[in-house]
Structures are given as structure tokens and as C-alpha cells.
Amino acid sequence: MSKVLISDSLSPRAAEIFRERGVEVVEKVGLKPEELIAIIGEFDGLAIRSNTKVTAKVLEAATNLKVIGRAGIGVDNVDIPFATSRGVIVMNTPFGNSITTAEHAIAMMFALARDIPAADRSTQAGKWEKSRFMGVEVTGKTLGLIGCGNIGSIVADRAIGLKMKVVAFDPYLSPERAMDLGVEKVELDELFARADFITLHTPLTDGTRGIINADAITRMKDGVRIINCARGGLVVEADLRDALDSGKVAGAAFDVFEVEPAKENILFGRENLIATPHLGASTEEAQENVALQVAEQIADYLVDGAVTNALNMPSVTAEEAPRLRPYMKLAEQLGSFMGQIVEGNIACVEVEYQGAATALNTRPLNAIVLQSLLAPILDLSVNMVNAPVIAKEKGIEVTEKKLNWEADYHTLIRLSVSTQDNNTYTIAGTLFADRQPRIVDILGIDIDAQLGEHLLFVRNDDKPGFIGALGTLLGDAGVNIANFNLGRVGPGQGALALIDVDQPIGDDLLKKICALPQMRQAKSLSF
């Protein structure tokens, strides 16, 4: 009989589900790290929320552990790479609290519209300032959604029910999906110009960090109201503070902050700010939903071998797993590489299989390519199960091609990504005799490289002195080169380098590298 430890507080129903499925369950909440390490070796499964920290030390002691289930979305408390290396599946429940978070955003919008928190404080202080609190109706107003994915689409549905006009900025929102939701897809500048209320529902990435800043605020309506129940860092808090003080922004309601827990913040103390302590998922229903979902998922895997919402493994049968394992690693590397170098919004993805790869069950390989491709761009909660669905919802066309003949390699996977501005990126890889992934083509240029943990990817003009200058920069910065792989179109034409280094390339050093003559592109990559 499989045995599961519940180490964080979950609904009692979760333990009942395990017992009903024939899984032994032990509930020990509030364990200290050393206490968890002392007993974790007994268990096949671990059900957690955010309090339990599943570190490398815990995983080293977890000699029988097969699956970790996180009741909720975030898995910052789990060392996923180390869990993967130990063969432990990590699952989460990405959709269990979507309604709760969407409803919190709507509640914040109402609170802003009618100054409810300030009116409450005033009234309970014995004042009766009826004329002071003049609110606005939401009926007939325009709500601007920045991000219209799972949570954003629920907010849109609720707002339409309130007779609001909803406009949405989301590069991955297809016209068909927008029509189904009843929202108008617009560019960001148009959203800023039209919206009376703006609510954010997008992950925090390099492309969305500071998406609302001083410049953006100048393009908004006077008296706009801003709600953020998504991620801290999407709004530049200092710029919002100035806009609140000047009256340009009539009010803001924030559930998330750049630094949490937010014991102090430059926004605090203003009458036109509503703040809550990251309560987006804090309802009885949401906590119940994620607890039941994680229990079902862990039991499904331990009893039947089914994998759902895994963050580090696609759906694969027991018979296929040994043969697919090296191809899964190659597919993950190809997708992750592409996700880190592509610039612009993705329109099309093509996965091409050649030679021996055509005989495989390619569905899990396609899923892992998409997951690895989209995760750096969208959200770490993207997994191999939901990645194809997310791609479809975002209007990304995904195709597969199989070429049965062998060309230069007995087996090969090629990934091609086209962006909405008509740029195309390609990368191809194979398996050598040692079944280790090798990259053999990047952007149409032949190369032979294995991917290390930290890489510097460079595109440049093939001119004398460039490699020397680049090496000098790295050496002066104390960065040791493990491997240096080069490729080029031809003498004096486009070239690229894939440099395996012993530590990450810092932002300051990357800026110096980008400033080198003949440089076209430089990216710091991690795997």
C-alpha cells in the first residue's frame, strides 16, 4: 500500500480521498525541517501547501518519494530541478483558485468605485461624512484587462454581467476567443486611453515587469482606477504613488506588492489606496478545491500511474517511459532554448521529427516542447499537460511534421517558431550514441553543442577580433569558459557562439557584451 504524508493544513476531505483510494495517509502539520527529513523516507507521496519547504536536503532523505502535490499554483517552495533529478514528479493545481482570485479583483473594483474602506473607517470613528464619499458607478464604464487568460476571462465575464464594456490587451488572445468572451481585443495604448478601470491578470515576466509606469500613466484617462491582484512588480510603485498624490489616478486597489510580506510600502498611508495581504486565493471554497484536487491527482498517480498537472513530466505510459526519456530531455532543451531567445509574440510553432524519432509517441514530446517554450514567456505554472490548451487559447498555431527518412542524423527533432512580426527562429537536436542530447543547428547554422547549466548565446558578424574581445570581457569579469562552440554562415557573414560558462552572466556584464562591435544579439541562458 502506498503511503502519503500531508505536511500542511488541508481540508479533512483530502485525507478521506486517499483512504477511499486505498492509500495510507499520515497527517503531520507544522513539522520543522529536521523533523520532516527524519520521516520523509517512509512516504511515497507528499501533499503540501506553501509552508513546507521541499529542499534538496529533504529530497535526498526522501528515498521512497515518487510524487509531490502542491495544493495551489506556486511551487517556489519545491526544488523542482532536484526533484526531477531524483525522479520525483511535482504536481500543482493551477485552476483551483481562479474564480476566487477573479472575484477578489471584482470586489476590489467595487471597493474603489464607492470608497468603501475609507467610508467604513470614517463611520466607525463616529463621523457621518455622507457628502465626503462620492463614488462612481461601474455600469457603462470601460474595464481594461491586461491579460485575458484563465483568471482574466472570468473577470471579463463578471464585468460584462455588470453591464461594463470590456477591452483586453493580451498578445496571445485570439480573435475567436475574444469574440466568445464578449470582449474587444485592443493594443495597450488604446486600452490606456479608453479604460475607466484597469485590472491586471498577467504573469510577471521580463516583458510585463513595470508594464504600468509613469509613461503608461500619462496615456491613461484622468481619474482612472487601477487594480492589481496578479503579481507584484507589474506596476512601478513609485510612479503609481506620484500619480495617486497628483490625482491623475483616482484610486488603486492592490493585493500584491513588489516585496512581500509588505510590512511597509511607499504606497501605504493614502486614502485612495486599498491594500489587502495577498488574499486572492483565500476563500474556503478555493482552499477546499485545491486540497481535493491535489489528493485526487496524487492518488491517481500512486494507484493508476496517471499523471495530471505535472510540472516536470508529460503524460507517458510505463512502457514508453524508458524509450522516451532521452527524447524528452532533448525536447525540453529545444523548447527552453527557444523560449529564452525568441523576441516578439509567438504566432506559429512547428515540431518536426526525422528518422527514428518518427516512430515515437510524439504527443508528450510536443507537450514538453510547448511547456518549455512557453514557461519563460508566460508563467511557470505552464506544464506539459495544459501547455497545448494554453497555446490554443493564445491563438498559437501548433503543427507537427514527420519525415521518415534519415538525413544527416539517424534521429532528429527540429523546432521552428514564427512570431507575429514574421520572424522565424529554428533549432534542431539529435541523440548521439551515448543518448545525450546534442544541438546541431541554430537559426540555420550548423553547430555541435551540449547544453550546460549556464550558457551565453551570441549572434554576431563574422569579423576578426570579435572572439578575442568577447573572451577578454568574460575573463576580466572572472567568468570561466567550460566549452566554446562556434558556427557561421560563411566568411564575413553571420555567425553565432554558444558558450558554456561556470556561472550565470550578470546583467552588467551582458550589457557590455551587447555593446561589442559586430554584436547582433546576446542572451544569458539557463537550463
C-alpha positions as CSV (number, residue, x, y, z in Angstrom):
1,M,0.0,0.0,0.0
2,S,1.3,3.4,-0.9
3,K,1.8,5.9,1.9
4,V,1.3,9.7,1.7
5,L,2.3,12.5,4.2
6,I,0.1,15.6,4.5
7,S,2.5,18.1,6.0
8,D,0.4,21.3,5.6
9,S,-3.1,22.1,6.6
10,L,-5.6,20.7,4.1
11,S,-9.3,20.0,4.1
12,P,-10.1,16.8,6.1
13,R,-11.7,15.6,2.9
14,A,-8.3,15.2,1.3
15,A,-7.3,12.5,3.8
16,E,-10.6,10.8,3.2
17,I,-9.9,10.7,-0.6
18,F,-6.6,9.0,0.0
19,R,-8.2,6.3,2.3
20,E,-11.0,5.7,-0.2
21,R,-8.5,5.1,-2.9
22,G,-6.5,2.6,-0.8
23,V,-3.7,4.9,0.1
24,E,-2.4,5.1,3.6
25,V,-2.2,8.7,4.9
26,V,-0.4,10.4,7.8
27,E,-1.2,14.0,8.8
28,K,1.7,15.9,10.5
29,V,1.3,19.6,10.1
30,G,3.9,22.2,11.2
31,L,7.0,19.9,11.0
32,K,10.4,21.6,11.4
33,P,12.8,20.9,8.6
34,E,14.8,18.4,10.6
35,E,11.6,16.6,11.6
36,L,10.4,16.3,8.0
37,I,13.8,15.0,7.0
38,A,13.7,12.4,9.7
39,I,10.4,10.8,8.5
40,I,10.1,11.6,4.8
41,G,11.9,8.4,3.8
42,E,8.8,6.4,4.8
43,F,6.5,8.0,2.2
44,D,5.6,7.6,-1.5
45,G,3.7,10.9,-1.8
46,L,3.8,14.3,-0.1
47,A,0.9,16.7,-0.1
48,I,1.8,20.3,0.7
49,R,0.7,23.9,0.5
50,S,3.2,26.8,0.8
51,N,4.6,26.3,4.3
52,T,6.5,23.0,3.8
53,K,9.9,23.7,2.1
54,V,10.9,20.7,0.0
55,T,14.6,21.4,-0.3
56,A,17.4,19.3,-1.8
57,K,18.2,18.0,1.8
58,V,14.6,16.9,2.2
59,L,14.6,15.2,-1.2
60,E,17.9,13.4,-0.5
61,A,16.2,11.9,2.5
62,A,13.1,11.0,0.6
63,T,14.4,7.7,-0.6
64,N,10.9,6.3,-1.5
65,L,9.2,9.6,-2.6
66,K,7.5,9.4,-6.0
67,V,5.3,12.4,-6.2
68,I,4.8,15.8,-4.6
69,G,1.5,17.5,-4.9
70,R,1.1,21.3,-4.2
71,A,-2.4,22.4,-3.3
72,G,-2.3,25.7,-5.2
73,I,-0.3,27.2,-8.1
74,G,3.1,28.4,-6.8
75,V,5.8,25.9,-6.3
76,D,8.6,28.2,-5.1
77,N,8.9,26.1,-2.0
78,V,9.9,23.0,-4.0
79,D,13.3,22.4,-5.6
80,I,11.9,21.2,-8.9
81,P,15.2,20.6,-10.7
82,F,16.5,18.5,-7.9
83,A,13.2,16.7,-7.6
84,T,13.4,15.9,-11.3
85,S,16.9,14.6,-10.9
86,R,15.6,12.3,-8.2
87,G,12.7,11.0,-10.3
88,V,10.1,12.7,-8.2
89,I,7.1,14.2,-10.1
90,V,5.9,17.6,-8.9
91,M,2.3,18.5,-9.5
92,N,0.2,21.6,-8.7
93,T,-3.4,22.6,-9.1
94,P,-3.3,25.6,-11.4
95,F,-7.0,26.2,-11.8
96,G,-8.4,25.6,-8.3
97,N,-8.4,29.2,-7.2
98,S,-9.1,31.0,-10.4
99,I,-12.7,32.0,-9.5
100,T,-11.6,33.2,-6.1
101,T,-8.9,35.4,-7.5
102,A,-11.2,36.9,-10.2
103,E,-13.9,37.6,-7.6
104,H,-11.3,39.4,-5.4
105,A,-10.5,41.6,-8.3
106,I,-14.1,42.5,-8.8
107,A,-14.5,43.1,-5.1
108,M,-11.6,45.5,-5.2
109,M,-13.1,47.3,-8.1
110,F,-16.4,47.9,-6.2
111,A,-14.5,49.0,-3.1
112,L,-12.6,51.5,-5.3
113,A,-15.7,52.8,-7.0
114,R,-17.5,53.5,-3.8
115,D,-14.6,54.3,-1.4
116,I,-15.9,51.6,0.9
117,P,-12.8,51.1,3.1
118,A,-12.4,54.8,3.8
119,A,-16.1,55.2,4.4
120,D,-16.1,52.3,6.8
121,R,-13.2,53.8,8.8
122,S,-14.8,57.2,9.0
123,T,-18.2,55.9,10.1
124,Q,-16.8,53.6,12.8
125,A,-14.8,56.6,14.1
126,G,-18.1,58.3,14.9
127,K,-18.2,60.6,11.9
128,W,-21.1,60.8,9.4
129,E,-19.4,62.2,6.3
130,K,-22.0,61.3,3.8
131,S,-21.1,64.1,1.4
132,R,-17.4,63.2,1.5
133,F,-17.6,59.9,-0.1
134,M,-18.9,60.5,-3.6
135,G,-18.3,57.3,-5.7
136,V,-18.9,56.3,-9.3
137,E,-21.0,53.6,-10.9
138,V,-19.4,50.7,-12.8
139,T,-22.4,50.3,-15.1
140,G,-21.5,51.6,-18.5
141,K,-17.8,52.1,-17.6
142,T,-15.0,50.6,-19.6
143,L,-12.9,47.9,-17.9
144,G,-9.4,47.3,-19.3
145,L,-8.0,43.9,-18.8
146,I,-4.2,43.5,-19.1
147,G,-4.1,39.7,-19.6
148,C,-7.1,37.7,-20.6
149,G,-6.2,34.1,-19.7
150,N,-7.9,31.9,-17.2
151,I,-8.5,34.5,-14.4
152,G,-8.8,37.5,-16.8
153,S,-11.5,35.7,-18.7
154,I,-13.5,35.1,-15.6
155,V,-13.2,38.8,-14.6
156,A,-14.4,39.7,-18.1
157,D,-17.5,37.5,-17.7
158,R,-18.3,39.1,-14.3
159,A,-17.8,42.6,-15.6
160,I,-20.0,42.0,-18.7
161,G,-22.7,40.9,-16.3
162,L,-22.3,44.2,-14.5
163,K,-23.0,45.9,-17.9
164,M,-19.5,47.1,-18.3
165,K,-17.7,47.5,-21.6
166,V,-14.6,45.2,-21.5
167,V,-11.4,45.8,-23.6
168,A,-8.5,43.4,-23.3
169,F,-4.8,43.6,-24.2
170,D,-3.3,40.1,-24.5
171,P,-0.9,39.3,-27.4
172,Y,-2.0,35.7,-27.1
173,L,-5.7,36.3,-27.1
174,S,-7.1,35.0,-30.4
175,P,-9.9,36.9,-32.2
176,E,-12.1,33.9,-31.9
177,R,-11.6,33.6,-28.2
178,A,-12.2,37.4,-27.7
179,M,-15.5,37.0,-29.6
180,D,-16.5,34.1,-27.4
181,L,-15.8,36.1,-24.3
182,G,-17.6,39.2,-25.5
183,V,-14.5,41.4,-25.1
184,E,-12.8,43.7,-27.6
185,K,-9.2,43.0,-28.2
186,V,-7.1,46.2,-28.3
187,E,-3.5,47.3,-28.2
188,L,-2.1,48.5,-24.9
189,D,-2.1,52.2,-25.8
190,E,-5.8,52.1,-26.8
191,L,-6.6,50.3,-23.5
192,F,-4.9,53.0,-21.5
193,A,-6.8,55.7,-23.4
194,R,-10.2,54.2,-23.0
195,A,-10.4,52.4,-19.7
196,D,-12.0,53.8,-16.6
197,F,-10.8,50.9,-14.6
198,I,-7.7,48.8,-15.3
199,T,-7.1,45.4,-13.8
200,L,-4.0,43.2,-14.3
201,H,-4.1,39.5,-14.8
202,T,-0.8,38.6,-16.4
203,P,2.3,36.8,-15.1
204,L,5.4,38.7,-14.2
205,T,8.0,38.3,-17.0
206,D,10.7,40.5,-18.4
207,G,8.1,41.8,-20.9
208,T,5.5,42.6,-18.3
209,R,7.6,43.9,-15.4
210,G,6.7,47.6,-14.9
211,I,4.0,47.5,-17.6
212,I,2.3,50.3,-15.8
213,N,4.9,53.0,-15.2
214,A,5.0,56.8,-15.3
215,D,4.9,56.9,-19.1
216,A,1.9,54.5,-19.3
217,I,0.0,56.5,-16.6
218,T,0.3,59.7,-18.7
219,R,-1.5,57.9,-21.5
220,M,-4.4,57.0,-19.2
221,K,-7.6,58.8,-18.6
222,D,-7.6,61.3,-15.8
223,G,-9.2,59.7,-12.7
224,V,-8.5,56.1,-13.8
225,R,-8.6,53.4,-11.2
226,I,-6.1,50.5,-11.1
227,I,-6.5,47.0,-9.6
228,N,-3.7,44.5,-9.3
229,C,-4.4,41.1,-7.9
230,A,-1.9,39.3,-10.2
231,R,1.8,39.9,-9.4
232,G,3.9,42.5,-7.6
233,G,6.3,44.2,-10.0
234,L,3.8,44.7,-12.8
235,V,3.3,48.3,-11.6
236,V,6.2,50.6,-10.7
237,E,5.0,51.5,-7.2
238,A,6.9,54.8,-7.1
239,D,5.3,56.0,-10.3
240,L,1.9,55.0,-9.0
241,R,2.5,56.8,-5.7
242,D,3.1,60.1,-7.6
243,A,0.0,59.5,-9.7
244,L,-2.2,58.9,-6.7
245,D,-0.8,62.0,-5.0
246,S,-1.4,64.2,-8.1
247,G,-4.9,62.8,-8.6
248,K,-4.1,61.5,-12.1
249,V,-5.0,58.1,-10.7
250,A,-8.2,58.4,-8.6
251,G,-7.5,55.2,-6.7
252,A,-5.7,51.9,-6.7
253,A,-6.5,48.5,-5.1
254,F,-3.6,46.2,-4.6
255,D,-3.5,42.6,-3.3
256,V,0.2,42.1,-4.4
257,F,3.4,44.1,-3.9
258,E,6.9,44.1,-5.2
259,V,8.2,42.9,-1.8
260,E,6.1,40.6,0.3
261,P,5.2,40.3,3.1
262,A,4.6,44.1,2.7
263,K,5.1,45.3,6.2
264,E,5.8,48.7,4.8
265,N,5.4,50.2,1.3
266,I,5.7,53.6,-0.3
267,L,2.0,53.3,-1.3
268,F,0.8,52.9,2.2
269,G,-1.0,55.6,4.1
270,R,-3.0,57.1,1.2
271,E,-6.8,57.4,1.4
272,N,-7.1,56.5,-2.3
273,L,-5.2,53.2,-1.8
274,I,-6.9,49.9,-0.9
275,A,-4.5,47.2,0.2
276,T,-5.0,43.5,1.1
277,P,-2.4,40.9,2.1
278,H,-2.3,38.7,-1.0
279,L,-5.8,37.3,-0.4
280,G,-6.5,36.3,-4.0
281,A,-6.8,32.6,-3.2
282,S,-8.1,33.0,0.4
283,T,-11.6,31.6,0.4
284,E,-13.0,28.5,2.0
285,E,-14.1,27.2,-1.5
286,A,-10.7,27.7,-3.1
287,Q,-8.8,26.1,-0.3
288,E,-11.2,23.1,-0.4
289,N,-11.0,22.9,-4.2
290,V,-7.2,22.8,-4.4
291,A,-7.0,20.3,-1.4
292,L,-9.4,17.9,-3.1
293,Q,-7.7,18.3,-6.5
294,V,-4.2,17.5,-5.2
295,A,-5.4,14.5,-3.3
296,E,-7.1,13.1,-6.4
297,Q,-4.0,13.8,-8.5
298,I,-1.6,12.1,-6.1
299,A,-3.9,9.1,-5.6
300,D,-4.4,8.8,-9.4
301,Y,-0.6,8.6,-9.9
302,L,0.1,6.2,-7.0
303,V,-2.8,3.9,-7.7
304,D,-3.1,4.0,-11.5
305,G,0.1,5.7,-12.8
306,A,-1.9,8.6,-14.3
307,V,0.0,12.0,-14.4
308,T,-2.1,15.2,-14.2
309,N,-0.8,18.8,-13.9
310,A,2.8,17.7,-13.6
311,L,5.3,20.5,-13.8
312,N,8.3,18.2,-14.6
313,M,6.9,15.3,-16.6
314,P,4.5,14.8,-19.5
315,S,1.8,12.1,-19.6
316,V,3.7,8.9,-20.5
317,T,2.8,5.2,-20.1
318,A,5.1,2.9,-18.2
319,E,6.0,1.1,-21.4
320,E,7.0,4.2,-23.2
321,A,9.0,5.9,-20.5
322,P,12.4,4.2,-21.0
323,R,12.5,4.9,-24.7
324,L,11.1,8.4,-24.5
325,R,13.3,9.6,-21.6
326,P,16.3,10.9,-23.6
327,Y,14.0,12.4,-26.3
328,M,12.1,14.2,-23.5
329,K,15.3,15.8,-22.3
330,L,16.1,16.9,-25.9
331,A,12.6,18.3,-26.4
332,E,12.8,20.2,-23.1
333,Q,16.2,21.7,-24.1
334,L,15.0,22.7,-27.6
335,G,11.8,24.4,-26.2
336,S,13.6,26.1,-23.3
337,F,16.4,27.4,-25.6
338,M,13.8,28.8,-28.0
339,G,11.7,30.4,-25.2
340,Q,14.8,32.3,-24.0
341,I,15.9,33.7,-27.3
342,V,12.7,34.4,-29.2
343,E,11.8,38.0,-29.4
344,G,8.2,39.0,-30.2
345,N,4.8,37.4,-29.8
346,I,4.7,33.8,-31.0
347,A,2.3,33.0,-33.8
348,C,3.2,29.5,-35.1
349,V,5.2,26.6,-33.7
350,E,6.2,23.6,-35.8
351,V,7.9,20.4,-34.3
352,E,9.5,18.3,-37.0
353,Y,10.6,14.7,-36.4
354,Q,13.1,12.9,-38.7
355,G,14.4,9.3,-38.8
356,A,13.9,7.2,-35.7
357,A,12.0,9.9,-33.8
358,T,9.1,9.5,-36.2
359,A,8.2,6.1,-34.6
360,L,7.8,7.6,-31.1
361,N,4.7,8.7,-29.3
362,T,5.3,12.3,-30.1
363,R,2.3,13.8,-28.2
364,P,4.2,14.0,-24.9
365,L,7.2,15.3,-26.8
366,N,5.2,18.1,-28.4
367,A,3.7,18.9,-25.0
368,I,7.1,19.2,-23.3
369,V,8.4,21.4,-26.2
370,L,5.4,23.7,-25.7
371,Q,5.8,23.7,-21.9
372,S,9.5,24.6,-22.1
373,L,8.9,27.2,-24.8
374,L,6.0,29.0,-23.1
375,A,7.2,28.8,-19.5
376,P,9.8,31.6,-19.8
377,I,7.4,33.7,-21.7
378,L,4.1,33.2,-19.9
379,D,4.1,31.6,-16.5
380,L,6.0,28.9,-14.6
381,S,2.6,27.3,-13.9
382,V,2.5,26.2,-17.5
383,N,3.0,22.4,-17.6
384,M,3.2,19.6,-20.1
385,V,-0.5,18.8,-19.6
386,N,-2.0,22.2,-20.1
387,A,0.6,23.7,-22.5
388,P,-1.3,22.6,-25.7
389,V,-4.5,24.1,-24.3
390,I,-2.9,27.3,-23.4
391,A,-1.2,27.6,-26.8
392,K,-4.6,27.1,-28.5
393,E,-6.3,29.7,-26.3
394,K,-3.4,32.2,-27.1
395,G,-4.0,31.7,-30.8
396,I,-0.7,29.9,-31.4
397,E,-0.8,27.5,-34.3
398,V,1.0,24.3,-33.4
399,T,1.8,21.8,-36.1
400,E,3.8,18.5,-36.3
401,K,5.7,17.2,-39.3
402,K,7.2,13.7,-39.6
403,L,9.9,12.8,-42.2
404,N,10.5,9.1,-42.1
405,W,13.8,9.2,-43.9
406,E,17.2,9.8,-42.3
407,A,19.2,12.7,-43.5
408,D,22.5,13.7,-41.7
409,Y,21.4,12.1,-38.4
410,H,19.6,8.9,-37.6
411,T,17.2,10.8,-35.4
412,L,16.4,14.5,-35.2
413,I,13.9,16.9,-33.7
414,R,13.6,20.4,-35.3
415,L,11.7,23.2,-33.6
416,S,10.6,26.2,-35.7
417,V,8.9,29.3,-34.1
418,S,7.4,32.1,-36.1
419,T,6.4,35.4,-34.5
420,Q,3.6,37.8,-35.3
421,D,6.1,40.2,-36.9
422,N,7.1,37.4,-39.4
423,N,10.4,36.5,-37.9
424,T,11.3,32.8,-37.8
425,Y,13.6,31.0,-35.3
426,T,14.8,27.4,-35.7
427,I,16.8,25.0,-33.6
428,A,17.5,21.2,-34.1
429,G,18.9,18.5,-31.9
430,T,19.8,14.8,-32.0
431,L,20.8,12.0,-29.7
432,F,24.3,10.6,-30.1
433,A,25.4,7.0,-29.2
434,D,25.5,8.0,-25.5
435,R,21.8,9.0,-25.8
436,Q,22.8,12.5,-24.6
437,P,21.1,15.5,-26.4
438,R,23.2,17.5,-28.8
439,I,22.3,20.7,-30.5
440,V,23.2,20.5,-34.2
441,D,21.6,23.6,-35.8
442,I,20.6,27.0,-34.5
443,L,18.9,29.5,-36.8
444,G,20.1,27.5,-39.9
445,I,23.7,27.5,-38.8
446,D,25.4,24.1,-38.2
447,I,26.8,23.7,-34.7
448,D,27.7,20.8,-32.3
449,A,27.0,21.5,-28.7
450,Q,25.7,20.1,-25.4
451,L,23.8,22.5,-23.2
452,G,25.3,23.2,-19.8
453,E,23.6,24.8,-16.8
454,H,24.7,28.3,-17.8
455,L,25.2,29.5,-21.3
456,L,25.9,32.7,-23.2
457,F,24.3,32.7,-26.7
458,V,25.8,35.2,-29.1
459,R,24.9,36.2,-32.7
460,N,27.4,38.4,-34.4
461,D,29.1,39.5,-37.7
462,D,32.0,37.2,-38.6
463,K,34.8,39.7,-38.3
464,P,38.4,39.3,-37.0
465,G,38.9,40.2,-33.3
466,F,35.3,39.6,-32.2
467,I,36.0,36.3,-30.4
468,G,39.1,37.8,-28.7
469,A,37.2,40.8,-27.5
470,L,34.4,38.6,-26.1
471,G,36.8,36.3,-24.4
472,T,38.6,39.2,-22.8
473,L,35.4,40.6,-21.5
474,L,34.5,37.3,-19.9
475,G,38.0,36.8,-18.5
476,D,38.1,40.3,-17.0
477,A,34.8,39.5,-15.3
478,G,36.1,36.3,-13.8
479,V,33.8,34.1,-15.9
480,N,35.4,30.7,-16.7
481,I,34.6,29.2,-20.0
482,A,33.9,25.4,-20.0
483,N,33.1,25.0,-23.7
484,F,33.1,27.3,-26.7
485,N,31.0,26.3,-29.7
486,L,31.1,28.3,-32.9
487,G,29.2,28.3,-36.2
488,R,28.8,30.6,-39.1
489,V,27.1,31.0,-42.5
490,G,30.3,31.8,-44.2
491,P,33.4,34.0,-44.1
492,G,32.5,37.5,-43.1
493,Q,28.8,36.7,-42.8
494,G,26.5,35.9,-39.9
495,A,28.0,33.8,-37.0
496,L,27.0,32.5,-33.6
497,A,28.6,31.2,-30.5
498,L,27.2,29.0,-27.7
499,I,29.5,29.4,-24.7
500,D,29.1,27.1,-21.7
501,V,30.2,29.1,-18.6
502,D,30.6,28.1,-14.9
503,Q,28.3,30.8,-13.5
504,P,25.4,33.0,-14.7
505,I,26.2,36.0,-16.8
506,G,25.2,39.1,-14.8
507,D,23.2,42.0,-16.2
508,D,26.1,44.5,-16.1
509,L,28.4,42.1,-18.0
510,L,25.6,41.2,-20.5
511,K,25.3,44.9,-21.3
512,K,29.0,45.2,-22.0
513,I,28.8,42.1,-24.2
514,C,25.8,43.6,-26.1
515,A,27.9,46.8,-26.7
516,L,30.7,44.9,-28.6
517,P,31.2,45.9,-32.2
518,Q,29.6,43.4,-34.7
519,M,27.2,42.2,-32.0
520,R,23.7,41.3,-33.2
521,Q,22.2,39.6,-30.2
522,A,23.4,38.3,-26.8
523,K,21.4,36.3,-24.3
524,S,22.2,34.7,-21.0
525,L,20.5,31.3,-20.9
526,S,20.0,28.8,-18.0
527,F,18.9,25.2,-18.1
